[in-house]
Amino acid sequence: MNIAIVYYSMYGHIRTMAQAAQQAASQVEGVSATLYRVPETLPEDVLAKMGALEASKAQAEVPLATPEVLAGADAVLFGTPTRFGNMTGQMRQFLDSTGGLWAKGALIGKAAGVFTSSATQHGGQESTILTFIPTLMHHGMVVVGLPYSFAGQMGVDEVMGGSPYGASTIAGGDGSRQPSERDLDGVRFQAKHLAQIAKKLAA
């Protein structure tokens, strides 16, 4: 059982979440999880001006996502930062390259989920995941969120991400806040949940 974790991360927050998801999914018996990064569309000089060049180069060893990666996976967990309450342009461009898979029905019946990050608690985390889901539905995928059996999303004792739609984290306006342990627990739970559902669908 192969789980593809396909992500885009400009400053490293989503990458940290993706790594936690990979480790958690791989703990499910009979499951292997592999990280793939969505191709960058911004030139290096622009990334440098945005203070993101170092984080971008740090991901060079992660293989690039392709439509074939999705076709070969038993399930897919997507990770994207929030841009104006939606996915990043990099993730959108990647998804727009999967028309051939749609034409073949190659992703029908595969489990998929989404996790995200934003600068603030109310910076569009839920809308990012909700606007991602239609693409998954058009591909015929089975959407897997973060059920309330993950009790970590219920508290109000600290700043945290997470909703029934998927795991999330808050980066802070300057990007200085890293995913908390509770945020990481959320994406770990979602990754395991996705893997377990994928195994049931395969059976």
C-alpha positions as a printed NumPy array, in Angstrom:
array([[  0.   ,   0.   ,   0.   ],
       [  1.646,   3.208,  -1.207],
       [  0.668,   6.635,   0.138],
       [  1.954,   9.655,  -1.787],
       [  2.313,  12.838,   0.25 ],
       [  2.316,  15.617,  -2.328],
       [  3.079,  19.069,  -0.979],
       [  4.201,  22.593,  -1.724],
       [  6.114,  24.486,   0.957],
       [  7.624,  27.941,   0.527],
       [  9.046,  28.523,   4.014],
       [  9.131,  24.984,   5.424],
       [  5.987,  24.782,   7.563],
       [  4.113,  22.475,   5.216],
       [  7.255,  20.43 ,   4.67 ],
       [  7.492,  19.832,   8.421],
       [  3.853,  18.736,   8.431],
       [  4.45 ,  16.477,   5.425],
       [  7.405,  14.794,   7.123],
       [  5.294,  14.1  ,  10.216],
       [  2.542,  12.675,   8.004],
       [  5.012,  10.431,   6.198],
       [  6.35 ,   9.007,   9.455],
       [  2.847,   8.39 ,  10.813],
       [  1.439,   6.755,   7.677],
       [  4.474,   4.48 ,   7.487],
       [  3.626,   3.155,  10.962],
       [  0.445,   1.568,   9.62 ],
       [  1.086,  -2.098,   8.879],
       [  1.668,  -2.79 ,   5.206],
       [  1.887,   0.898,   4.26 ],
       [  4.772,   2.886,   2.818],
       [  4.612,   6.657,   2.426],
       [  6.708,   8.801,   0.102],
       [  7.17 ,  12.563,  -0.029],
       [  6.863,  14.455,  -3.317],
       [  7.162,  18.199,  -3.796],
       [  5.144,  20.197,  -6.282],
       [  7.383,  21.97 ,  -8.822],
       [  8.311,  25.554,  -7.98 ],
       [  7.095,  28.126, -10.486],
       [  8.866,  31.195,  -9.098],
       [ 12.388,  32.118, -10.27 ],
       [ 15.192,  32.099,  -7.724],
       [ 15.555,  35.891,  -7.676],
       [ 11.912,  36.244,  -6.651],
       [ 12.264,  33.544,  -3.987],
       [ 15.331,  35.358,  -2.682],
       [ 13.414,  38.64 ,  -2.364],
       [ 10.682,  36.761,  -0.472],
       [ 13.232,  35.21 ,   1.901],
       [ 12.277,  31.736,   0.709],
       [ 15.272,  30.693,  -1.37 ],
       [ 17.051,  28.845,   1.436],
       [ 13.948,  26.84 ,   2.349],
       [ 13.368,  26.065,  -1.315],
       [ 16.891,  24.749,  -1.823],
       [ 16.638,  22.647,   1.342],
       [ 13.966,  20.555,  -0.368],
       [ 16.032,  19.753,  -3.458],
       [ 16.418,  16.1  ,  -2.483],
       [ 12.652,  15.527,  -2.393],
       [ 11.493,  14.059,  -5.718],
       [  9.148,  16.136,  -7.858],
       [  5.489,  15.225,  -8.045],
       [  4.131,  14.215, -11.435],
       [  0.714,  13.009, -12.578],
       [  2.224,   9.533, -12.767],
       [  2.934,   9.68 ,  -9.021],
       [ -0.777,  10.144,  -8.359],
       [ -1.701,   7.353, -10.748],
       [  0.692,   4.945,  -9.041],
       [ -0.348,   5.732,  -5.469],
       [ -3.074,   3.94 ,  -3.551],
       [ -3.923,   7.175,  -1.713],
       [ -2.714,  10.784,  -1.717],
       [ -2.344,  13.345,   1.056],
       [ -1.887,  16.883,  -0.278],
       [ -0.307,  19.759,   1.63 ],
       [ -0.462,  23.4  ,   0.582],
       [ -0.116,  26.792,   2.254],
       [ -3.02 ,  29.21 ,   2.055],
       [ -3.021,  32.017,  -0.478],
       [ -6.02 ,  34.347,  -0.107],
       [ -8.124,  31.492,   1.249],
       [ -7.147,  29.108,  -1.52 ],
       [ -4.306,  26.768,  -2.484],
       [ -1.048,  28.158,  -3.827],
       [ -0.604,  28.809,  -7.528],
       [  2.096,  26.137,  -7.592],
       [ -0.32 ,  23.479,  -6.351],
       [ -3.05 ,  24.718,  -8.695],
       [ -0.723,  24.488, -11.67 ],
       [  0.233,  20.941, -10.712],
       [ -3.387,  19.876, -10.371],
       [ -4.193,  21.494, -13.701],
       [ -1.65 ,  19.137, -15.273],
       [ -3.682,  16.07 , -14.258],
       [ -6.308,  16.317, -16.993],
       [ -4.974,  13.161, -18.592],
       [ -5.626,  11.25 , -15.371],
       [ -9.156,  12.629, -15.26 ],
       [ -9.799,  11.53 , -18.851],
       [ -8.752,   7.971, -17.964],
       [-10.534,   7.916, -14.595],
       [ -7.165,   6.969, -13.12 ],
       [ -7.84 ,   8.377,  -9.636],
       [-11.425,   7.183,  -9.172],
       [-11.906,   5.471,  -5.831],
       [ -8.588,   6.507,  -4.323],
       [ -8.576,   8.089,  -0.884],
       [ -7.257,  11.651,  -0.61 ],
       [ -6.937,  14.344,   2.021],
       [ -5.583,  17.871,   2.408],
       [ -3.678,  19.761,   5.097],
       [ -2.692,  23.421,   5.089],
       [ -1.135,  26.39 ,   6.883],
       [ -1.847,  30.095,   7.108],
       [ -0.327,  33.143,   8.754],
       [ -3.21 ,  33.59 ,  11.206],
       [ -5.822,  31.443,  12.906],
       [ -8.534,  32.788,  10.639],
       [ -6.454,  33.218,   7.501],
       [ -8.426,  30.851,   5.294],
       [ -7.394,  27.384,   6.469],
       [-10.847,  25.877,   6.121],
       [-11.624,  27.633,   2.833],
       [ -8.314,  26.428,   1.391],
       [ -9.208,  22.816,   2.078],
       [-12.838,  23.256,   1.023],
       [-11.833,  24.805,  -2.31 ],
       [ -9.31 ,  22.013,  -2.83 ],
       [-11.935,  19.299,  -2.409],
       [-13.844,  19.969,  -5.69 ],
       [-10.744,  18.982,  -7.684],
       [-10.55 ,  15.725,  -5.744],
       [-14.245,  15.094,  -6.301],
       [-13.947,  15.714, -10.041],
       [-11.27 ,  13.04 , -10.072],
       [-13.649,  10.691,  -8.258],
       [-11.477,  10.474,  -5.173],
       [-12.75 ,   9.617,  -1.683],
       [-12.137,  12.616,   0.587],
       [-10.699,  11.92 ,   4.035],
       [-10.633,  14.693,   6.631],
       [ -9.71 ,  14.919,  10.293],
       [-12.555,  13.401,  12.336],
       [-13.418,  14.563,  15.819],
       [-11.942,  11.335,  17.143],
       [ -8.776,  13.454,  17.017],
       [ -9.621,  15.276,  20.229],
       [ -6.691,  17.658,  19.81 ],
       [ -8.75 ,  19.938,  17.593],
       [-11.343,  20.509,  20.307],
       [ -9.403,  22.555,  22.854],
       [ -9.172,  26.316,  23.276],
       [ -6.18 ,  26.35 ,  25.596],
       [ -3.64 ,  27.28 ,  22.91 ],
       [ -3.305,  28.644,  19.401],
       [ -3.725,  25.674,  17.077],
       [ -4.89 ,  24.519,  13.698],
       [ -7.1  ,  21.62 ,  12.712],
       [-10.712,  21.188,  11.642],
       [-12.912,  18.319,  10.426],
       [-11.765,  19.179,   6.9  ],
       [ -8.095,  18.498,   7.586],
       [ -5.041,  19.243,   9.673],
       [ -3.49 ,  22.699,   9.64 ],
       [ -1.023,  24.975,  11.362],
       [ -0.457,  28.696,  11.898],
       [  2.846,  30.177,  10.719],
       [  2.515,  33.691,  12.131],
       [  2.732,  36.897,  10.139],
       [  6.5  ,  36.68 ,   9.841],
       [  6.603,  32.896,   9.494],
       [  8.384,  32.472,  12.811],
       [  5.862,  30.109,  14.406],
       [  6.616,  26.487,  13.617],
       [  3.968,  23.749,  13.737],
       [  3.163,  22.917,  17.338],
       [  3.165,  19.368,  18.629],
       [ -0.629,  19.409,  18.595],
       [ -0.658,  20.576,  14.965],
       [  1.765,  17.774,  14.093],
       [ -0.388,  15.286,  15.993],
       [ -3.299,  16.398,  13.806],
       [ -1.54 ,  15.672,  10.535],
       [ -0.176,  12.41 ,  11.949],
       [ -3.708,  11.347,  12.833],
       [ -5.014,  12.347,   9.402],
       [ -2.22 ,  10.444,   7.631],
       [ -2.873,   7.269,   9.62 ],
       [ -6.625,   7.639,   9.101],
       [ -6.074,   8.04 ,   5.359],
       [ -3.831,   4.962,   5.233],
       [ -6.317,   2.854,   7.152],
       [ -9.196,   3.886,   4.884],
       [ -7.068,   3.223,   1.801],
       [ -6.406,  -0.297,   3.072],
       [-10.128,  -0.885,   3.565],
       [-10.914,   0.395,   0.081],
       [ -8.261,  -1.873,  -1.404],
       [ -9.746,  -4.856,   0.411]])
